[in-house]
Amino acid sequence: MDKERLEQFRIQLLAKKEEIAEETGKTLSEMTDQTSNVPDPNDRATIESGRSFELRIRDRERKLLSKIEEAIARIDDGSYGECEDCGEEIGLKRLEARPVTMLCIDCKTAQETKEKSKGQ
């Protein structure tokens, strides 16, 4: 993969990292701003349900941040775009759709098939 394309992926990954950081900051601010003394049990339940949902989203984003860091490290060490399992090049369209991916489509499909067969 050429340096220009790698730099485009780096910029895209860094932008996503920044976006997640901003959303995390907003969530923290909103949660600390909300009053904890809500007398109505239904209102309290609604607030808690919303907080729980927001925290699940942030947890998923935390995991994505880790994958973003790993992808940037692969760009730096020159292994970005190579399948972790078979060593073949990951298709550009796949990387564009999911820049943090570490598996080519064939290996990912095989992994998912294996996981499904274990679950049955």
MOPAC internal coordinates of N, CA, C and O (Angstrom, degrees):
PM7 1SCF
backbone

  N    0.0000 0     0.00 0     0.00 0    0    0    0
  C    1.4546 1     0.00 0     0.00 0    1    0    0
  C    1.5291 1   107.66 1     0.00 0    2    1    0
  O    1.2310 1   120.87 1   -41.96 1    3    2    1
  N    1.3179 1   115.94 1   138.04 1    3    2    1
  C    1.4671 1   118.80 1  -176.80 1    5    3    2
  C    1.5362 1   111.32 1   -76.35 1    6    5    3
  O    1.2310 1   121.57 1   -19.06 1    7    6    5
  N    1.3198 1   114.61 1   160.94 1    7    6    5
  C    1.4681 1   121.13 1  -175.40 1    9    7    6
  C    1.5282 1   111.95 1   -62.76 1   10    9    7
  O    1.2310 1   120.50 1   143.52 1   11   10    9
  N    1.3151 1   116.65 1   -36.48 1   11   10    9
  C    1.4662 1   120.58 1  -179.55 1   13   11   10
  C    1.5299 1   110.81 1   -62.88 1   14   13   11
  O    1.2310 1   120.60 1   135.42 1   15   14   13
  N    1.3238 1   116.46 1   -44.58 1   15   14   13
  C    1.4645 1   121.29 1   179.62 1   17   15   14
  C    1.5365 1   109.71 1   -65.50 1   18   17   15
  O    1.2310 1   120.40 1   137.99 1   19   18   17
  N    1.3334 1   116.85 1   -42.01 1   19   18   17
  C    1.4702 1   120.47 1   177.54 1   21   19   18
  C    1.5237 1   111.30 1   -60.17 1   22   21   19
  O    1.2310 1   121.00 1   139.53 1   23   22   21
  N    1.3236 1   115.70 1   -40.47 1   23   22   21
  C    1.4685 1   119.65 1   179.66 1   25   23   22
  C    1.5297 1   110.65 1   -66.58 1   26   25   23
  O    1.2310 1   120.09 1   144.58 1   27   26   25
  N    1.3187 1   117.44 1   -35.42 1   27   26   25
  C    1.4661 1   120.70 1   176.32 1   29   27   26
  C    1.5351 1   110.40 1   -62.28 1   30   29   27
  O    1.2310 1   121.02 1   137.23 1   31   30   29
  N    1.3207 1   115.66 1   -42.77 1   31   30   29
  C    1.4698 1   119.19 1   178.05 1   33   31   30
  C    1.5314 1   110.49 1   -65.90 1   34   33   31
  O    1.2310 1   120.16 1   139.88 1   35   34   33
  N    1.3262 1   117.30 1   -40.12 1   35   34   33
  C    1.4664 1   120.50 1   178.32 1   37   35   34
  C    1.5361 1   110.27 1   -59.41 1   38   37   35
  O    1.2310 1   120.60 1   133.53 1   39   38   37
  N    1.3296 1   116.46 1   -46.47 1   39   38   37
  C    1.4684 1   121.54 1   179.96 1   41   39   38
  C    1.5344 1   109.97 1   -61.33 1   42   41   39
  O    1.2310 1   120.56 1   136.07 1   43   42   41
  N    1.3147 1   116.54 1   -43.93 1   43   42   41
  C    1.4648 1   121.23 1   179.63 1   45   43   42
  C    1.5343 1   110.48 1   -62.09 1   46   45   43
  O    1.2310 1   120.41 1   135.57 1   47   46   45
  N    1.3187 1   116.83 1   -44.43 1   47   46   45
  C    1.4662 1   120.93 1  -179.59 1   49   47   46
  C    1.5284 1   111.16 1   -66.10 1   50   49   47
  O    1.2310 1   120.39 1   137.62 1   51   50   49
  N    1.3119 1   116.86 1   -42.38 1   51   50   49
  C    1.4693 1   120.27 1   179.15 1   53   51   50
  C    1.5294 1   111.11 1   -65.32 1   54   53   51
  O    1.2310 1   120.32 1   143.33 1   55   54   53
  N    1.3227 1   117.00 1   -36.67 1   55   54   53
  C    1.4658 1   120.58 1   178.26 1   57   55   54
  C    1.5298 1   110.30 1   -65.31 1   58   57   55
  O    1.2310 1   120.10 1   138.76 1   59   58   57
  N    1.3184 1   117.42 1   -41.24 1   59   58   57
  C    1.4631 1   120.95 1   178.49 1   61   59   58
  C    1.5293 1   110.10 1   -65.62 1   62   61   59
  O    1.2310 1   120.80 1   140.94 1   63   62   61
  N    1.3082 1   116.08 1   -39.06 1   63   62   61
  C    1.4687 1   121.20 1   178.06 1   65   63   62
  C    1.5302 1   109.87 1   -61.44 1   66   65   63
  O    1.2310 1   120.39 1   136.02 1   67   66   65
  N    1.3090 1   116.86 1   -43.98 1   67   66   65
  C    1.4660 1   122.23 1   178.56 1   69   67   66
  C    1.5271 1   111.04 1   -63.81 1   70   69   67
  O    1.2310 1   120.82 1   137.35 1   71   70   69
  N    1.3299 1   116.05 1   -42.65 1   71   70   69
  C    1.4657 1   121.05 1   179.52 1   73   71   70
  C    1.5333 1   110.66 1   -60.72 1   74   73   71
  O    1.2310 1   120.45 1   136.48 1   75   74   73
  N    1.3181 1   116.74 1   -43.52 1   75   74   73
  C    1.4632 1   120.82 1   179.28 1   77   75   74
  C    1.5250 1   110.51 1   -64.20 1   78   77   75
  O    1.2310 1   120.42 1   138.43 1   79   78   77
  N    1.3264 1   116.81 1   -41.57 1   79   78   77
  C    1.4660 1   120.24 1   178.96 1   81   79   78
  C    1.5266 1   110.93 1   -61.60 1   82   81   79
  O    1.2310 1   120.17 1   138.46 1   83   82   81
  N    1.3177 1   117.28 1   -41.54 1   83   82   81
  C    1.4726 1   121.11 1   178.60 1   85   83   82
  C    1.5306 1   111.14 1   -63.68 1   86   85   83
  O    1.2310 1   120.62 1   135.92 1   87   86   85
  N    1.3280 1   116.41 1   -44.08 1   87   86   85
  C    1.4642 1   120.50 1   179.82 1   89   87   86
  C    1.5252 1   111.10 1   -64.35 1   90   89   87
  O    1.2310 1   120.53 1   141.55 1   91   90   89
  N    1.3028 1   116.59 1   -38.45 1   91   90   89
  C    1.4632 1   120.74 1   177.81 1   93   91   90
  C    1.5249 1   110.34 1   -63.09 1   94   93   91
  O    1.2310 1   120.67 1   136.95 1   95   94   93
  N    1.3152 1   116.32 1   -43.05 1   95   94   93
  C    1.4593 1   120.91 1   177.83 1   97   95   94
  C    1.5168 1   111.79 1   -61.82 1   98   97   95
  O    1.2310 1   120.35 1   138.28 1   99   98   97
  N    1.3368 1   116.94 1   -41.72 1   99   98   97
  C    1.4653 1   121.10 1   178.44 1  101   99   98
  C    1.5224 1   110.79 1   -63.13 1  102  101   99
  O    1.2310 1   121.01 1   135.97 1  103  102  101
  N    1.3314 1   115.68 1   -44.03 1  103  102  101
  C    1.4649 1   120.05 1  -179.80 1  105  103  102
  C    1.5206 1   110.68 1   -61.16 1  106  105  103
  O    1.2310 1   120.55 1   133.82 1  107  106  105
  N    1.3012 1   116.55 1   -46.18 1  107  106  105
  C    1.4616 1   120.80 1   179.96 1  109  107  106
  C    1.5227 1   110.52 1   -60.80 1  110  109  107
  O    1.2310 1   120.76 1   135.87 1  111  110  109
  N    1.3134 1   116.15 1   -44.13 1  111  110  109
  C    1.4571 1   121.04 1   179.60 1  113  111  110
  C    1.5239 1   111.07 1   -62.96 1  114  113  111
  O    1.2310 1   120.32 1   134.66 1  115  114  113
  N    1.3154 1   117.00 1   -45.34 1  115  114  113
  C    1.4669 1   121.29 1  -179.55 1  117  115  114
  C    1.5225 1   111.35 1   -63.71 1  118  117  115
  O    1.2310 1   120.65 1   139.57 1  119  118  117
  N    1.3218 1   116.36 1   -40.43 1  119  118  117
  C    1.4589 1   119.54 1  -178.13 1  121  119  118
  C    1.5244 1   112.34 1   -69.92 1  122  121  119
  O    1.2310 1   120.32 1   146.50 1  123  122  121
  N    1.3037 1   116.99 1   -33.50 1  123  122  121
  C    1.4619 1   119.05 1   179.22 1  125  123  122
  C    1.5245 1   111.34 1   -80.61 1  126  125  123
  O    1.2310 1   120.34 1   155.36 1  127  126  125
  N    1.3267 1   116.96 1   -24.64 1  127  126  125
  C    1.4622 1   120.60 1   179.09 1  129  127  126
  C    1.5292 1   113.10 1   -77.46 1  130  129  127
  O    1.2310 1   120.39 1   151.36 1  131  130  129
  N    1.3154 1   116.87 1   -28.64 1  131  130  129
  C    1.4604 1   120.20 1  -178.08 1  133  131  130
  C    1.5238 1   109.81 1   -66.45 1  134  133  131
  O    1.2310 1   121.64 1   -40.32 1  135  134  133
  N    1.2945 1   114.47 1   139.68 1  135  134  133
  C    1.4651 1   118.64 1   178.84 1  137  135  134
  C    1.5178 1   109.22 1   -74.65 1  138  137  135
  O    1.2310 1   120.65 1   -42.33 1  139  138  137
  N    1.3160 1   116.36 1   137.67 1  139  138  137
  C    1.4529 1   120.16 1  -179.12 1  141  139  138
  C    1.5222 1   112.29 1   -88.23 1  142  141  139
  O    1.2310 1   120.07 1   170.07 1  143  142  141
  N    1.3247 1   117.48 1    -9.93 1  143  142  141
  C    1.4487 1   121.27 1  -179.07 1  145  143  142
  C    1.5217 1   109.59 1  -100.53 1  146  145  143
  O    1.2310 1   120.87 1   -96.38 1  147  146  145
  N    1.3128 1   115.94 1    83.62 1  147  146  145
  C    1.4634 1   121.64 1   178.48 1  149  147  146
  C    1.5261 1   106.31 1  -110.17 1  150  149  147
  O    1.2310 1   120.28 1   -68.93 1  151  150  149
  N    1.3207 1   117.06 1   111.07 1  151  150  149
  C    1.4686 1   119.62 1  -173.25 1  153  151  150
  C    1.5293 1   114.79 1   -68.46 1  154  153  151
  O    1.2310 1   119.75 1   147.18 1  155  154  153
  N    1.3117 1   118.09 1   -32.82 1  155  154  153
  C    1.4572 1   120.04 1  -176.37 1  157  155  154
  C    1.5376 1   110.10 1   -78.52 1  158  157  155
  O    1.2310 1   119.70 1   -57.31 1  159  158  157
  N    1.3264 1   118.18 1   122.69 1  159  158  157
  C    1.4679 1   120.86 1  -178.95 1  161  159  158
  C    1.5296 1   113.38 1   -60.06 1  162  161  159
  O    1.2310 1   120.28 1   144.52 1  163  162  161
  N    1.3217 1   117.07 1   -35.48 1  163  162  161
  C    1.4676 1   119.69 1   179.10 1  165  163  162
  C    1.5268 1   111.00 1   -66.96 1  166  165  163
  O    1.2310 1   120.45 1   138.56 1  167  166  165
  N    1.3188 1   116.75 1   -41.44 1  167  166  165
  C    1.4644 1   120.47 1   177.48 1  169  167  166
  C    1.5254 1   110.45 1   -64.42 1  170  169  167
  O    1.2310 1   121.08 1   138.00 1  171  170  169
  N    1.3356 1   115.54 1   -42.00 1  171  170  169
  C    1.4638 1   119.85 1   178.84 1  173  171  170
  C    1.5256 1   110.62 1   -61.42 1  174  173  171
  O    1.2310 1   120.68 1   136.61 1  175  174  173
  N    1.3318 1   116.31 1   -43.39 1  175  174  173
  C    1.4659 1   120.92 1   179.53 1  177  175  174
  C    1.5292 1   111.16 1   -63.06 1  178  177  175
  O    1.2310 1   120.62 1   139.94 1  179  178  177
  N    1.3256 1   116.43 1   -40.06 1  179  178  177
  C    1.4660 1   120.64 1   178.36 1  181  179  178
  C    1.5210 1   110.86 1   -63.77 1  182  181  179
  O    1.2310 1   120.87 1   136.05 1  183  182  181
  N    1.3385 1   115.94 1   -43.95 1  183  182  181
  C    1.4647 1   120.66 1   179.10 1  185  183  182
  C    1.5265 1   110.38 1   -63.25 1  186  185  183
  O    1.2310 1   120.20 1   135.40 1  187  186  185
  N    1.3233 1   117.22 1   -44.60 1  187  186  185
  C    1.4660 1   121.35 1  -179.77 1  189  187  186
  C    1.5255 1   111.70 1   -64.96 1  190  189  187
  O    1.2310 1   120.56 1   141.20 1  191  190  189
  N    1.3165 1   116.53 1   -38.80 1  191  190  189
  C    1.4599 1   120.49 1   177.87 1  193  191  190
  C    1.5304 1   110.08 1   -63.64 1  194  193  191
  O    1.2310 1   120.64 1   136.21 1  195  194  193
  N    1.3172 1   116.39 1   -43.79 1  195  194  193
  C    1.4653 1   120.93 1   177.25 1  197  195  194
  C    1.5230 1   112.05 1   -62.66 1  198  197  195
  O    1.2310 1   120.72 1   138.43 1  199  198  197
  N    1.3203 1   116.23 1   -41.57 1  199  198  197
  C    1.4702 1   120.26 1   178.06 1  201  199  198
  C    1.5233 1   111.10 1   -63.43 1  202  201  199
  O    1.2310 1   121.09 1   136.68 1  203  202  201
  N    1.3128 1   115.52 1   -43.32 1  203  202  201
  C    1.4624 1   119.98 1  -179.77 1  205  203  202
  C    1.5325 1   110.69 1   -61.31 1  206  205  203
  O    1.2310 1   120.99 1   135.16 1  207  206  205
  N    1.3198 1   115.70 1   -44.84 1  207  206  205
  C    1.4666 1   120.62 1   178.47 1  209  207  206
  C    1.5291 1   110.35 1   -61.09 1  210  209  207
  O    1.2310 1   120.71 1   134.38 1  211  210  209
  N    1.3194 1   116.25 1   -45.62 1  211  210  209
  C    1.4671 1   121.44 1  -179.92 1  213  211  210
  C    1.5237 1   111.15 1   -61.68 1  214  213  211
  O    1.2310 1   120.46 1   139.15 1  215  214  213
  N    1.3117 1   116.73 1   -40.85 1  215  214  213
  C    1.4673 1   120.54 1   179.73 1  217  215  214
  C    1.5302 1   111.66 1   -67.56 1  218  217  215
  O    1.2310 1   120.05 1   144.79 1  219  218  217
  N    1.3298 1   117.51 1   -35.21 1  219  218  217
  C    1.4710 1   119.68 1   176.04 1  221  219  218
  C    1.5230 1   110.40 1   -64.79 1  222  221  219
  O    1.2310 1   120.54 1   139.98 1  223  222  221
  N    1.3208 1   116.58 1   -40.02 1  223  222  221
  C    1.4673 1   120.36 1   177.68 1  225  223  222
  C    1.5281 1   109.73 1   -62.81 1  226  225  223
  O    1.2310 1   120.47 1   134.14 1  227  226  225
  N    1.3208 1   116.70 1   -45.86 1  227  226  225
  C    1.4660 1   120.61 1  -179.42 1  229  227  226
  C    1.5271 1   111.34 1   -63.33 1  230  229  227
  O    1.2310 1   120.05 1   145.36 1  231  230  229
  N    1.3308 1   117.51 1   -34.64 1  231  230  229
  C    1.4582 1   120.30 1   178.01 1  233  231  230
  C    1.5271 1   110.60 1   -66.12 1  234  233  231
  O    1.2310 1   120.79 1   139.08 1  235  234  233
  N    1.3173 1   116.10 1   -40.92 1  235  234  233
  C    1.4749 1   119.64 1   176.64 1  237  235  234
  C    1.5281 1   110.46 1   -63.60 1  238  237  235
  O    1.2310 1   120.69 1   140.53 1  239  238  237
  N    1.3296 1   116.29 1   -39.47 1  239  238  237
  C    1.4580 1   120.04 1   178.97 1  241  239  238
  C    1.5284 1   111.08 1   -68.41 1  242  241  239
  O    1.2310 1   120.26 1   146.12 1  243  242  241
  N    1.3295 1   117.12 1   -33.88 1  243  242  241
  C    1.4640 1   120.68 1   176.72 1  245  243  242
  C    1.5286 1   109.81 1   -61.48 1  246  245  243
  O    1.2310 1   120.92 1   137.54 1  247  246  245
  N    1.3247 1   115.84 1   -42.46 1  247  246  245
  C    1.4632 1   120.24 1   177.61 1  249  247  246
  C    1.5249 1   110.52 1   -65.68 1  250  249  247
  O    1.2310 1   120.46 1   141.94 1  251  250  249
  N    1.3235 1   116.73 1   -38.06 1  251  250  249
  C    1.4629 1   120.70 1   177.98 1  253  251  250
  C    1.5179 1   110.56 1   -65.60 1  254  253  251
  O    1.2310 1   119.96 1   142.57 1  255  254  253
  N    1.3294 1   117.69 1   -37.43 1  255  254  253
  C    1.4663 1   120.59 1   177.08 1  257  255  254
  C    1.5187 1   111.28 1   -57.71 1  258  257  255
  O    1.2310 1   120.69 1   138.63 1  259  258  257
  N    1.3055 1   116.28 1   -41.37 1  259  258  257
  C    1.4598 1   120.89 1   178.48 1  261  259  258
  C    1.5295 1   110.25 1   -61.86 1  262  261  259
  O    1.2310 1   120.58 1   137.25 1  263  262  261
  N    1.3227 1   116.49 1   -42.75 1  263  262  261
  C    1.4625 1   120.51 1   178.67 1  265  263  262
  C    1.5284 1   111.20 1   -66.57 1  266  265  263
  O    1.2310 1   120.45 1   144.34 1  267  266  265
  N    1.3246 1   116.75 1   -35.66 1  267  266  265
  C    1.4681 1   120.76 1   177.18 1  269  267  266
  C    1.5262 1   109.82 1   -63.77 1  270  269  267
  O    1.2310 1   120.53 1   134.67 1  271  270  269
  N    1.3338 1   116.59 1   -45.33 1  271  270  269
  C    1.4732 1   120.69 1   178.35 1  273  271  270
  C    1.5255 1   110.76 1   -59.65 1  274  273  271
  O    1.2310 1   120.58 1   137.52 1  275  274  273
  N    1.3294 1   116.50 1   -42.48 1  275  274  273
  C    1.4626 1   120.59 1   178.65 1  277  275  274
  C    1.5284 1   111.19 1   -63.56 1  278  277  275
  O    1.2310 1   120.29 1   139.05 1  279  278  277
  N    1.3269 1   117.04 1   -40.95 1  279  278  277
  C    1.4640 1   120.77 1   179.50 1  281  279  278
  C    1.5248 1   110.90 1   -64.55 1  282  281  279
  O    1.2310 1   120.40 1   138.56 1  283  282  281
  N    1.3318 1   116.83 1   -41.44 1  283  282  281
  C    1.4702 1   120.42 1   178.03 1  285  283  282
  C    1.5274 1   109.86 1   -64.09 1  286  285  283
  O    1.2310 1   120.39 1   140.39 1  287  286  285
  N    1.3222 1   116.85 1   -39.61 1  287  286  285
  C    1.4731 1   120.61 1   177.28 1  289  287  286
  C    1.5332 1   110.42 1   -62.66 1  290  289  287
  O    1.2310 1   120.44 1   141.97 1  291  290  289
  N    1.3305 1   116.77 1   -38.03 1  291  290  289
  C    1.4737 1   119.57 1   177.94 1  293  291  290
  C    1.5230 1   111.20 1   -67.76 1  294  293  291
  O    1.2310 1   120.52 1   144.80 1  295  294  293
  N    1.3308 1   116.62 1   -35.20 1  295  294  293
  C    1.4678 1   119.19 1   175.20 1  297  295  294
  C    1.5293 1   108.64 1   -61.94 1  298  297  295
  O    1.2310 1   121.04 1   134.75 1  299  298  297
  N    1.3362 1   115.61 1   -45.25 1  299  298  297
  C    1.4669 1   120.57 1  -178.60 1  301  299  298
  C    1.5247 1   112.85 1   -63.83 1  302  301  299
  O    1.2310 1   120.09 1   141.35 1  303  302  301
  N    1.3469 1   117.43 1   -38.65 1  303  302  301
  C    1.4683 1   118.89 1  -177.15 1  305  303  302
  C    1.5284 1   113.90 1   -90.86 1  306  305  303
  O    1.2310 1   120.97 1   179.83 1  307  306  305
  N    1.3377 1   115.76 1    -0.17 1  307  306  305
  C    1.4616 1   119.66 1   174.99 1  309  307  306
  C    1.5155 1   115.18 1    86.80 1  310  309  307
  O    1.2310 1   119.53 1  -173.72 1  311  310  309
  N    1.3320 1   118.50 1     6.28 1  311  310  309
  C    1.4616 1   119.78 1  -178.27 1  313  311  310
  C    1.5263 1   112.93 1  -100.37 1  314  313  311
  O    1.2310 1   120.03 1  -178.00 1  315  314  313
  N    1.3309 1   117.54 1     2.00 1  315  314  313
  C    1.4686 1   120.70 1  -179.31 1  317  315  314
  C    1.5200 1   109.62 1   -63.00 1  318  317  315
  O    1.2310 1   121.07 1   -45.71 1  319  318  317
  N    1.3221 1   115.57 1   134.29 1  319  318  317
  C    1.4624 1   120.60 1   178.26 1  321  319  318
  C    1.5053 1   113.74 1    92.60 1  322  321  319
  O    1.2310 1   120.28 1   179.55 1  323  322  321
  N    1.3385 1   117.07 1    -0.45 1  323  322  321
  C    1.4603 1   120.95 1   176.40 1  325  323  322
  C    1.5212 1   108.68 1  -103.50 1  326  325  323
  O    1.2310 1   120.63 1   -44.41 1  327  326  325
  N    1.3148 1   116.39 1   135.59 1  327  326  325
  C    1.4605 1   121.62 1  -179.90 1  329  327  326
  C    1.5291 1   109.33 1   -66.45 1  330  329  327
  O    1.2310 1   121.24 1   -48.09 1  331  330  329
  N    1.3052 1   115.24 1   131.91 1  331  330  329
  C    1.4633 1   122.16 1  -179.76 1  333  331  330
  C    1.5313 1   112.18 1   -66.17 1  334  333  331
  O    1.2310 1   120.25 1   150.56 1  335  334  333
  N    1.3323 1   117.12 1   -29.44 1  335  334  333
  C    1.4665 1   120.44 1  -177.75 1  337  335  334
  C    1.5266 1   113.31 1   -87.84 1  338  337  335
  O    1.2310 1   120.53 1   125.81 1  339  338  337
  N    1.3240 1   116.59 1   -54.19 1  339  338  337
  C    1.4692 1   119.27 1  -172.50 1  341  339  338
  C    1.5275 1   114.07 1  -101.53 1  342  341  339
  O    1.2310 1   120.23 1   165.71 1  343  342  341
  N    1.3364 1   117.17 1   -14.29 1  343  342  341
  C    1.4618 1   120.38 1   178.78 1  345  343  342
  C    1.5210 1   114.43 1    83.45 1  346  345  343
  O    1.2310 1   120.59 1   175.96 1  347  346  345
  N    1.3289 1   116.47 1    -4.04 1  347  346  345
  C    1.4633 1   120.04 1   178.47 1  349  347  346
  C    1.5244 1   109.96 1   -74.88 1  350  349  347
  O    1.2310 1   121.11 1   -16.36 1  351  350  349
  N    1.3163 1   115.49 1   163.64 1  351  350  349
  C    1.4610 1   120.53 1   178.55 1  353  351  350
  C    1.5256 1   110.18 1   -72.43 1  354  353  351
  O    1.2310 1   120.67 1   -44.53 1  355  354  353
  N    1.3274 1   116.33 1   135.47 1  355  354  353
  C    1.4633 1   121.69 1   176.05 1  357  355  354
  C    1.5246 1   107.27 1   -79.65 1  358  357  355
  O    1.2310 1   120.44 1   -44.65 1  359  358  357
  N    1.3089 1   116.76 1   135.35 1  359  358  357
  C    1.4597 1   121.40 1  -178.61 1  361  359  358
  C    1.5291 1   112.21 1   -58.97 1  362  361  359
  O    1.2310 1   121.03 1   -37.60 1  363  362  361
  N    1.3153 1   115.63 1   142.40 1  363  362  361
  C    1.4585 1   121.93 1  -178.29 1  365  363  362
  C    1.5326 1   111.66 1   -59.62 1  366  365  363
  O    1.2310 1   120.17 1   138.25 1  367  366  365
  N    1.3158 1   117.28 1   -41.75 1  367  366  365
  C    1.4672 1   120.31 1   179.62 1  369  367  366
  C    1.5295 1   110.70 1   -61.74 1  370  369  367
  O    1.2310 1   120.30 1   142.18 1  371  370  369
  N    1.3184 1   117.03 1   -37.82 1  371  370  369
  C    1.4684 1   120.59 1   178.06 1  373  371  370
  C    1.5208 1   109.98 1   -66.08 1  374  373  371
  O    1.2310 1   120.24 1   136.33 1  375  374  373
  N    1.3243 1   117.15 1   -43.67 1  375  374  373
  C    1.4678 1   120.61 1   178.86 1  377  375  374
  C    1.5229 1   111.29 1   -64.95 1  378  377  375
  O    1.2310 1   120.56 1   142.70 1  379  378  377
  N    1.3148 1   116.54 1   -37.30 1  379  378  377
  C    1.4614 1   119.45 1   178.10 1  381  379  378
  C    1.5286 1   110.76 1   -65.60 1  382  381  379
  O    1.2310 1   120.53 1   142.02 1  383  382  381
  N    1.3285 1   116.59 1   -37.98 1  383  382  381
  C    1.4593 1   120.90 1  -179.71 1  385  383  382
  C    1.5301 1   111.37 1   -74.11 1  386  385  383
  O    1.2310 1   120.44 1   143.70 1  387  386  385
  N    1.3204 1   116.76 1   -36.30 1  387  386  385
  C    1.4635 1   121.74 1  -177.35 1  389  387  386
  C    1.5258 1   108.49 1  -143.61 1  390  389  387
  O    1.2310 1   120.24 1   -96.32 1  391  390  389
  N    1.3320 1   117.14 1    83.68 1  391  390  389
  C    1.4650 1   120.77 1  -174.10 1  393  391  390
  C    1.5281 1   115.38 1   -64.05 1  394  393  391
  O    1.2310 1   119.90 1   166.24 1  395  394  393
  N    1.3330 1   117.79 1   -13.76 1  395  394  393
  C    1.4679 1   119.79 1   179.85 1  397  395  394
  C    1.5309 1   112.05 1   -92.00 1  398  397  395
  O    1.2310 1   120.09 1   178.82 1  399  398  397
  N    1.3253 1   117.43 1    -1.18 1  399  398  397
  C    1.4582 1   120.13 1  -175.37 1  401  399  398
  C    1.5261 1   112.01 1   -62.37 1  402  401  399
  O    1.2310 1   121.42 1   -32.65 1  403  402  401
  N    1.3171 1   114.89 1   147.35 1  403  402  401
  C    1.4591 1   120.78 1   179.23 1  405  403  402
  C    1.5250 1   111.27 1  -118.96 1  406  405  403
  O    1.2310 1   120.46 1   178.94 1  407  406  405
  N    1.3418 1   116.73 1    -1.06 1  407  406  405
  C    1.4591 1   121.45 1  -177.22 1  409  407  406
  C    1.5232 1   111.01 1  -125.59 1  410  409  407
  O    1.2310 1   121.20 1   -37.27 1  411  410  409
  N    1.3215 1   115.32 1   142.73 1  411  410  409
  C    1.4653 1   119.54 1   173.25 1  413  411  410
  C    1.5241 1   107.67 1   -70.02 1  414  413  411
  O    1.2310 1   120.46 1   -11.58 1  415  414  413
  N    1.3029 1   116.73 1   168.42 1  415  414  413
  C    1.4594 1   120.64 1  -175.45 1  417  415  414
  C    1.5240 1   111.52 1   -63.57 1  418  417  415
  O    1.2310 1   119.84 1   142.86 1  419  418  417
  N    1.3217 1   117.90 1   -37.14 1  419  418  417
  C    1.4679 1   120.24 1  -179.88 1  421  419  418
  C    1.5217 1   111.40 1   -65.44 1  422  421  419
  O    1.2310 1   120.12 1   134.71 1  423  422  421
  N    1.3318 1   117.37 1   -45.29 1  423  422  421
  C    1.4668 1   120.76 1   179.85 1  425  423  422
  C    1.5246 1   111.27 1   -68.37 1  426  425  423
  O    1.2310 1   120.14 1   143.18 1  427  426  425
  N    1.3327 1   117.34 1   -36.82 1  427  426  425
  C    1.4625 1   120.64 1   178.21 1  429  427  426
  C    1.5249 1   110.40 1   -66.24 1  430  429  427
  O    1.2310 1   120.41 1   138.13 1  431  430  429
  N    1.3178 1   116.82 1   -41.87 1  431  430  429
  C    1.4595 1   121.23 1   177.85 1  433  431  430
  C    1.5278 1   110.16 1   -62.01 1  434  433  431
  O    1.2310 1   120.55 1   135.89 1  435  434  433
  N    1.3299 1   116.56 1   -44.11 1  435  434  433
  C    1.4655 1   120.74 1   178.55 1  437  435  434
  C    1.5288 1   110.70 1   -62.87 1  438  437  435
  O    1.2310 1   120.27 1   139.14 1  439  438  437
  N    1.3211 1   117.10 1   -40.86 1  439  438  437
  C    1.4648 1   121.56 1   178.91 1  441  439  438
  C    1.5303 1   110.56 1   -62.38 1  442  441  439
  O    1.2310 1   120.36 1   134.48 1  443  442  441
  N    1.3256 1   116.91 1   -45.52 1  443  442  441
  C    1.4650 1   120.79 1  -179.78 1  445  443  442
  C    1.5274 1   111.52 1   -65.67 1  446  445  443
  O    1.2310 1   120.30 1   141.35 1  447  446  445
  N    1.3146 1   117.03 1   -38.65 1  447  446  445
  C    1.4633 1   121.35 1   178.15 1  449  447  446
  C    1.5249 1   109.96 1   -63.38 1  450  449  447
  O    1.2310 1   120.62 1   137.07 1  451  450  449
  N    1.3153 1   116.42 1   -42.93 1  451  450  449
  C    1.4591 1   121.78 1   178.37 1  453  451  450
  C    1.5223 1   111.35 1   -62.92 1  454  453  451
  O    1.2310 1   120.74 1   136.80 1  455  454  453
  N    1.3566 1   116.18 1   -43.20 1  455  454  453
  C    1.4631 1   120.84 1   179.19 1  457  455  454
  C    1.5341 1   110.67 1   -63.79 1  458  457  455
  O    1.2310 1   120.44 1   139.40 1  459  458  457
  N    1.3285 1   116.77 1   -40.60 1  459  458  457
  C    1.4702 1   120.35 1   179.71 1  461  459  458
  C    1.5189 1   111.12 1   -64.89 1  462  461  459
  O    1.2310 1   120.56 1   139.98 1  463  462  461
  N    1.3400 1   116.53 1   -40.02 1  463  462  461
  C    1.4667 1   119.68 1  -178.39 1  465  463  462
  C    1.5322 1   110.71 1   -69.19 1  466  465  463
  O    1.2310 1   119.78 1   150.34 1  467  466  465
  N    1.3286 1   118.02 1   -29.66 1  467  466  465
  C    1.4665 1   121.39 1   177.26 1  469  467  466
  C    1.5181 1   110.33 1   -70.16 1  470  469  467
  O    1.2310 1   120.69 1   145.78 1  471  470  469
  N    1.3215 1   116.28 1   -34.22 1  471  470  469
  C    1.4626 1   121.45 1  -177.15 1  473  471  470
  C    1.5210 1   113.82 1   -74.81 1  474  473  471
  O    1.2310 1   120.05 1   166.75 1  475  474  473
  N    1.3072 1   117.51 1   -13.25 1  475  474  473
  C    1.4768 1   119.51 1  -176.75 1  477  475  474
  C    1.4936 1   112.10 1   -93.03 1  478  477  475
  O    1.2310 1   120.10 1   180.00 1  479  478  477

